[in-house]
Amino acid sequence: MHTHSDKSVCRPEHTQAKDNHHSWRAQPLLEDKDVLVVEDDPVFRRMITGFLESQGCKVREAEDGLAGLQALRDSIPDVLLCDLAMPVLTGMEFVEEISVQYPMVPIIVISGTGDMADVATALRHGVKDFLVKPLDNIMVLKSAMLSVLKSQDSVTENRDFSSQWFGIGDDSCVDEELEWHIEELKANPRAARELLLGLMPETESKQGDWQLSYCVLQSTDVQPVLLDYTWLMDGRLAFYLVDSSTDNDNGTATTLLIRAFFNDFLRTRMADEHDIRSLIQLIEKGMKHSGYAAPIKALFGIFDACDKSLSVTSTGLAAILQTSEGNKELVAQPWLGKNAYQNDTIHLPLSESGGRLSLSEIGSASFSLTLKRCGF
């Protein structure tokens, strides 16, 4: 997410922009790219269009969501830019429709709202980046577009927004674009909390004859515990839990970095990996190169439906596994970011009916994850 910032930035209308005039010239990645701009404000729409045309883009305009859908039926753009506050068909409805009908189209939202609930909803619909008006630095738009186009051309196609933000696969430190995100998350803890809560997955999910559900009770005064999970094609369930309140300054950004590496790992390596510590090692490498991530409490796990087993690695969080055959305590091991890839992985059998994994010792939060076999 990008928002208004007080720091010195390059502004096109100022002399500083003249010194950087060469950066406005068309670059190979933008030249001849087809861009659809869906925006109801004619002044802002023309400003964006003028800038994109100066970059060599072929730009089409639409004044609302319905006109945008018609433009998509005519031809598929390389990148779609849209607002959220539009008449006829709201921007959120438009984004949701695009995610269903045209999932291959990368979307960048440029909106006048910085409401984190809207940001989270848009991102969950597959939006690749979220910029907030006014764009003090128009070059941020160019940076976002280059990032999106680069990922579309790479083997890690269809990466989600967190992979876009954190440059998965790159060893570079924080760049200017990512710094906008991090500084805003630091400056607005309430907004950061809303973003994390908005990214929580469905509370119930089913694969075959197994059902996952979770329950969380958290104080509104602290940053939340974040869960993410994915059912894999081979019958396994990969998941992790992160206590984002571990570090007040960088907890949210570190949590989003973990989310990015987790999702990217599942897409590119999980099919051939059976040791979750390789994921933890990859995340810790990313944390080290990030330049801002701090050690944090987490827990990683893989449930194998075929043999009804649960493999769990604690990286700072303690837990209790409850089954019909008794309880098993999982002690907290060194935090993520402190060579946690060397931590032990505990392999636990589940009963025929399943089991419940509950976190312990996390202060003002209560969290439980239940794996239940249907029919028991």
C-alpha positions in Angstrom: 0.0 0.0 0.0 1.2 3.5 -0.8 0.0 6.6 0.9 0.8 10.3 1.3 4.2 10.7 2.8 6.0 13.7 4.3 9.4 12.5 3.1 11.1 14.2 0.2 10.0 12.6 -3.1 10.4 13.3 -6.8 7.5 15.4 -8.0 6.9 15.8 -11.7 5.9 19.4 -11.5 9.0 20.5 -9.6 12.5 21.2 -10.8 13.7 17.9 -9.3 11.8 16.1 -11.9 13.6 17.9 -14.7 16.9 16.5 -13.3 15.5 13.0 -13.6 13.8 13.6 -17.0 15.5 10.6 -18.4 13.5 8.3 -16.0 10.3 9.5 -17.7 11.3 8.1 -21.1 9.7 4.9 -22.3 11.4 1.8 -20.9 11.4 -1.5 -22.7 9.1 -3.1 -20.1 6.5 -0.4 -20.5 6.7 0.5 -24.1 3.8 -0.8 -26.2 2.1 -2.3 -23.1 -1.7 -2.1 -23.2 -3.1 -0.5 -20.1 -6.7 -0.1 -19.2 -7.5 2.8 -16.8 -10.9 2.6 -15.1 -11.5 5.9 -13.2 -14.5 8.1 -12.8 -12.5 11.3 -12.1 -11.8 12.7 -15.6 -8.9 15.0 -14.4 -7.1 12.2 -12.5 -7.8 9.8 -15.4 -6.2 12.1 -17.9 -3.2 12.7 -15.7 -2.6 9.0 -15.4 -3.2 8.5 -19.1 -0.8 11.3 -20.0 2.0 9.9 -17.8 1.5 6.3 -19.2 1.5 7.6 -22.7 4.8 9.4 -22.0 6.2 6.0 -21.0 5.2 4.5 -24.4 2.0 2.7 -23.1 -1.1 2.2 -25.2 -3.8 3.4 -22.9 -7.5 2.9 -23.0 -9.9 4.7 -20.7 -13.2 3.7 -19.0 -15.2 6.0 -16.7 -16.9 3.3 -14.6 -16.9 -0.4 -13.9 -19.5 -1.3 -16.6 -17.5 0.5 -19.2 -14.4 -1.2 -17.9 -16.0 -4.7 -18.3 -17.0 -3.8 -21.9 -13.4 -2.7 -22.6 -12.1 -6.0 -21.2 -14.5 -7.9 -23.6 -12.9 -6.0 -26.5 -9.4 -6.9 -25.5 -7.3 -8.1 -22.5 -4.8 -5.5 -21.3 -1.4 -6.2 -19.9 -2.2 -4.2 -16.8 -5.5 -2.8 -15.4 -5.6 0.3 -13.2 -8.8 1.1 -11.3 -10.4 3.2 -8.6 -12.6 1.7 -5.8 -15.1 4.6 -5.5 -17.0 4.6 -8.7 -20.6 5.0 -9.8 -22.8 2.4 -11.5 -20.6 -0.5 -10.5 -18.4 0.0 -7.4 -14.7 -0.5 -7.7 -14.8 -3.4 -5.3 -17.6 -5.1 -7.3 -15.6 -4.5 -10.4 -12.4 -6.0 -8.9 -14.4 -9.0 -7.7 -15.9 -9.5 -11.1 -12.5 -9.3 -12.8 -11.0 -11.9 -10.4 -13.7 -14.4 -11.5 -13.9 -13.6 -15.2 -10.4 -12.5 -16.0 -8.1 -13.9 -13.3 -5.1 -13.5 -15.7 -5.3 -9.7 -15.7 -3.0 -8.1 -13.1 -4.8 -5.3 -11.3 -3.3 -2.2 -9.5 -5.8 -0.2 -7.5 -5.4 3.5 -7.2 -7.9 4.7 -4.7 -8.8 7.7 -2.6 -9.5 5.5 0.4 -6.8 4.2 2.7 -9.3 2.1 4.7 -7.4 -1.1 5.5 -10.5 -3.2 5.4 -10.9 -2.2 1.7 -7.2 -2.7 1.1 -7.4 -6.3 2.6 -10.6 -7.1 0.6 -9.0 -5.9 -2.7 -5.8 -7.8 -2.1 -7.7 -11.0 -1.3 -9.4 -10.6 -4.7 -6.0 -10.9 -6.3 -5.0 -7.2 -6.7 -1.3 -7.0 -7.2 -0.8 -3.6 -5.5 -2.7 -0.8 -3.8 -1.8 2.8 -4.2 -3.6 5.7 -2.4 -4.4 9.1 -3.9 -2.9 11.6 -4.1 0.2 10.1 -5.8 2.8 12.5 -4.4 5.4 10.6 -6.5 4.0 9.4 -9.9 7.1 7.3 -10.3 5.6 4.9 -7.6 3.0 4.0 -10.2 5.7 3.2 -12.7 7.6 1.1 -10.1 4.4 -0.9 -9.3 3.7 -1.5 -12.9 7.3 -2.7 -13.7 7.1 -5.0 -10.7 3.8 -6.5 -11.8 4.9 -6.9 -15.4 8.2 -8.5 -14.3 6.3 -11.1 -12.2 3.9 -11.9 -15.1 6.9 -12.6 -17.3 8.6 -14.8 -14.8 8.2 -18.5 -13.9 6.6 -17.4 -10.6 3.5 -16.1 -12.4 0.4 -15.3 -10.4 2.2 -14.4 -7.2 0.0 -12.6 -4.7 0.5 -9.0 -3.5 2.8 -9.9 -0.6 5.3 -11.5 -3.1 5.0 -8.3 -5.2 5.7 -6.1 -2.1 8.6 -8.2 -0.8 10.4 -9.1 -4.1 10.5 -12.8 -3.5 13.5 -14.3 -5.3 15.5 -11.1 -5.0 18.3 -10.7 -2.5 18.1 -6.9 -2.6 17.4 -4.8 0.5 14.5 -2.5 1.0 13.8 -0.4 -2.0 11.9 2.9 -2.1 8.6 1.3 -3.1 8.6 -1.2 -0.3 9.7 1.5 2.2 6.4 3.3 1.6 4.6 0.2 2.7 6.7 -0.4 5.8 6.7 3.2 7.0 2.9 3.3 6.7 2.4 0.1 8.6 4.7 1.4 11.4 3.0 4.8 11.6 -0.5 3.3 11.8 -0.8 0.2 14.0 -4.6 0.2 13.9 -4.6 0.2 10.1 -1.9 -2.5 10.1 -4.0 -4.6 12.4 -7.0 -4.2 10.1 -4.9 -5.3 7.2 -3.7 -8.5 8.9 -7.2 -9.4 10.1 -8.6 -8.8 6.7 -6.1 -11.3 5.3 -7.2 -14.1 7.6 -8.5 -17.1 5.5 -12.0 -18.7 5.8 -12.7 -20.1 9.3 -13.7 -23.4 7.8 -12.3 -25.4 4.9 -12.8 -28.9 3.6 -10.7 -31.3 1.6 -11.9 -34.8 1.0 -13.3 -36.2 4.2 -11.3 -33.8 6.4 -12.4 -30.4 7.6 -10.3 -27.6 9.0 -11.7 -24.9 11.3 -10.2 -22.4 13.6 -11.3 -20.1 16.4 -9.5 -17.0 17.6 -10.2 -14.5 20.4 -7.9 -11.5 20.4 -7.6 -8.2 22.2 -8.1 -5.1 20.0 -5.2 -3.5 21.9 -2.5 -5.7 20.4 -1.4 -6.9 16.9 -3.1 -10.2 16.0 -2.0 -13.8 15.5 -2.1 -14.5 11.8 -3.0 -17.9 10.3 -2.5 -18.9 6.7 -3.1 -22.3 5.3 -3.3 -24.1 1.9 -4.6 -27.6 1.0 -2.2 -29.3 -1.4 -3.0 -31.6 -4.3 -1.4 -34.6 -2.6 -3.7 -34.5 0.4 -1.4 -32.5 2.7 -2.3 -29.2 4.5 0.4 -26.7 5.0 -0.1 -23.9 7.6 1.6 -21.5 9.8 0.8 -19.1 12.7 2.6 -15.9 13.5 2.3 -13.7 16.6 2.6 -10.3 14.9 2.7 -8.5 18.3 6.2 -10.0 19.0 7.8 -6.9 17.6 5.9 -3.6 17.9 7.8 -1.8 15.1 8.3 -4.4 12.4 5.9 -7.2 13.4 3.3 -6.5 10.7 5.9 -6.1 7.9 7.7 -9.2 9.1 4.4 -11.1 9.2 3.7 -10.1 5.6 7.1 -11.1 4.5 6.5 -14.6 6.0 3.2 -14.8 4.2 5.0 -13.9 0.9 7.6 -16.6 1.3 5.1 -19.2 2.5 2.9 -18.7 -0.6 5.8 -18.6 -3.0 7.3 -21.7 -1.5 4.1 -23.6 -1.9 3.9 -22.7 -5.6 7.5 -23.5 -6.5 8.9 -26.1 -4.1 6.4 -27.7 -1.8 5.5 -30.6 -4.2 9.1 -31.9 -3.8 9.6 -30.9 -0.2 8.6 -32.9 2.9 10.8 -31.2 5.4 9.2 -28.0 6.7 12.5 -26.7 7.9 13.6 -26.0 4.4 10.7 -23.4 4.3 11.8 -22.0 7.6 15.4 -21.7 6.3 14.2 -19.9 3.2 12.1 -17.4 5.3 15.1 -16.7 7.6 17.3 -16.0 4.6 14.7 -13.5 3.3 14.5 -11.9 6.8 18.2 -11.5 6.9 18.4 -9.8 3.5 15.3 -7.6 4.1 17.1 -5.1 6.2 14.1 -4.5 8.5 12.6 -7.9 9.6 12.9 -8.7 13.2 12.8 -12.1 15.1 9.3 -13.2 15.7 7.3 -16.0 17.3 5.7 -18.5 14.9 4.8 -22.1 14.4 4.7 -24.1 11.1 2.9 -27.4 10.4 2.0 -29.9 7.8 -1.0 -32.2 8.2 -0.9 -35.4 6.1 -4.4 -36.7 5.5 -3.2 -40.0 4.0 -1.5 -41.2 7.2 -3.4 -38.9 9.7 -0.2 -37.3 11.0 0.8 -33.8 12.0 4.3 -32.5 11.7 4.9 -29.3 13.7 7.9 -27.0 14.1 7.8 -24.4 16.8 9.7 -21.2 16.1 8.8 -19.4 19.3 5.2 -20.4 19.9 4.2 -23.2 22.4 1.1 -25.3 21.7 -0.9 -28.3 22.9 -2.3 -31.0 20.6 -5.5 -32.6 21.9 -6.8 -35.9 20.5 -9.1 -38.5 21.8 -6.1 -40.5 22.9 -4.6 -37.7 25.1 -2.7 -34.4 25.0 0.8 -33.7 23.7 2.6 -30.5 24.7 4.8 -28.7 22.2 7.4 -26.5 23.9 8.5 -23.2 22.4 11.8 -23.4 20.5 14.1 -20.5 19.3 12.2 -17.7 17.5 12.0 -17.4 13.7 15.0 -15.3 12.7 17.3 -16.9 15.3 18.4 -20.0 13.2 15.0 -21.6 13.8 15.6 -23.9 10.8 17.6 -26.0 13.2 14.7 -26.5 15.5 13.2 -30.0 16.0 10.2 -31.0 14.0 7.7 -33.0 16.1 5.7 -35.8 14.3 2.4 -36.6 15.9 -0.2 -39.1 15.0 -3.8 -38.0 15.0 -6.7 -40.2 16.1 -9.3 -41.3 13.6 -11.5 -38.4 14.4 -8.7 -35.8 14.2 -7.4 -33.4 16.8 -7.1 -29.8 18.0 -3.9 -27.7 18.1 -4.2 -24.8 20.6 -1.6 -22.1 21.2 -0.5 -21.4 24.8 1.3 -18.5 26.5 0.5 -15.8 23.9 -0.8 -13.3 26.3 -4.2 -11.7 25.4 -5.0 -14.0 22.5 -6.5 -17.4 22.3 -6.2 -19.6 19.2 -7.1 -23.1 18.3 -7.0 -25.0 15.0 -9.2 -28.1 14.6 -8.7 -30.9 12.1 -11.8 -33.1 12.1 -12.7 -36.2 10.0 -16.2 -35.9 8.7 -18.5 -38.7 10.0 -16.8 -39.0 13.3 
